[in-house]
């Protein structure tokens, strides 16, 4: 057998062991090897919540509005501007009664008190009438009297009967500008609200169906053309109706602001003789009592 002898290798210098001064510390080596592991662990903790979020939640987070500082400042300025406008509006608004004098306010309060007292008296009278009708004592006489009183009242209110009593007279004289139908209608409405029971204008009885209209020839009242001056006769409480007409911004103030003149005079006796013819209803019939 032929021995294979390895060729002689050149001798190499064996490195000498480093001295302790150049040796790597045993404690330093693990720190260098552990540093990457800590960084990977931190990244895993940060990424863990993101993996648990659904696609819908990530979309909501992405589209959620993030107000900027400029937007917040703009919203604050708009809020302050709105608050200032509200305060200014409240300061500019005035009560309708704030412009009245003390004497006018006292008259209005007296009128309201007087009207309330009259309504209470009427309520007591009607309650007594109901009691009499239910009691059975003189029921026929009480029913007859109630029917007569009701017929008289309805006759006056409907304009079928003449009327007399205390009230006021009104004279409206036209100025440079013509008087419009709406101004005369405002007078009628003020009188009704003040409790007027019977009203007549230039010989025409005012009822629930009365109307005012403008025309080229003048003001038309219930189909009749009226020429100024407009003379009113009104039956009712003069102490209530006159202040109601004279209230600032009311019916008479509108007449005078148009250049016309209005004169109101209370009277202890006002006679209203104009009547309204009653037509037979074509469609309406009284309901039969059961």
HULIN-V9996 format. One record per pair of residues at least 12 apart in sequence whose C-alpha atoms are under 6 Angstrom apart, sorted by sequence separation. I is the first residue (numbers start at 0). J is the second residue. D is the distance in Angstrom with one decimal. If there is no record, write none. Layout:
BEGIN
i=I j=J d=D
i=I j=J d=D
END
This chain:
BEGIN
i=209 j=221 d=5.7
i=237 j=265 d=5.9
i=201 j=230 d=5.3
i=200 j=230 d=5.6
i=180 j=211 d=5.2
i=200 j=231 d=4.6
i=180 j=212 d=5.2
i=199 j=231 d=5.6
i=180 j=213 d=5.5
i=199 j=232 d=5.1
i=198 j=232 d=5.7
i=198 j=233 d=4.6
i=197 j=233 d=5.8
i=197 j=234 d=5.3
i=180 j=218 d=5.7
i=196 j=234 d=5.7
i=195 j=234 d=5.9
i=196 j=235 d=5.7
i=195 j=235 d=4.7
i=193 j=240 d=5.2
i=157 j=206 d=5.9
i=172 j=228 d=4.7
i=171 j=228 d=5.5
i=171 j=229 d=5.1
i=170 j=229 d=5.8
i=170 j=230 d=4.7
i=169 j=230 d=5.8
i=169 j=231 d=4.8
i=168 j=231 d=5.5
i=168 j=232 d=4.9
i=186 j=250 d=5.3
i=185 j=250 d=5.6
i=167 j=233 d=5.4
i=166 j=233 d=5.5
i=166 j=234 d=4.2
i=165 j=234 d=5.7
i=166 j=235 d=4.7
i=204 j=273 d=5.4
i=164 j=234 d=5.9
i=166 j=236 d=5.8
i=167 j=237 d=5.8
i=204 j=274 d=5.9
i=166 j=237 d=5.0
i=202 j=273 d=5.8
i=174 j=258 d=5.1
i=174 j=259 d=4.4
i=173 j=259 d=4.7
i=172 j=259 d=5.7
i=172 j=260 d=5.1
i=171 j=260 d=5.7
i=171 j=261 d=4.5
i=170 j=261 d=5.7
i=170 j=262 d=5.2
i=169 j=262 d=5.7
i=169 j=263 d=4.7
i=168 j=263 d=5.9
i=168 j=264 d=5.4
i=167 j=264 d=5.5
i=167 j=265 d=4.2
i=166 j=265 d=6.0
i=167 j=266 d=5.3
i=166 j=266 d=5.4
i=165 j=266 d=5.8
i=165 j=267 d=4.3
i=165 j=268 d=4.5
i=164 j=268 d=5.0
i=165 j=269 d=5.7
i=164 j=269 d=5.4
i=163 j=269 d=5.5
i=163 j=270 d=4.5
i=162 j=271 d=5.3
i=161 j=271 d=5.7
i=161 j=272 d=4.8
i=159 j=274 d=5.4
i=158 j=274 d=5.3
i=159 j=275 d=5.5
i=158 j=275 d=5.2
i=110 j=239 d=5.3
END
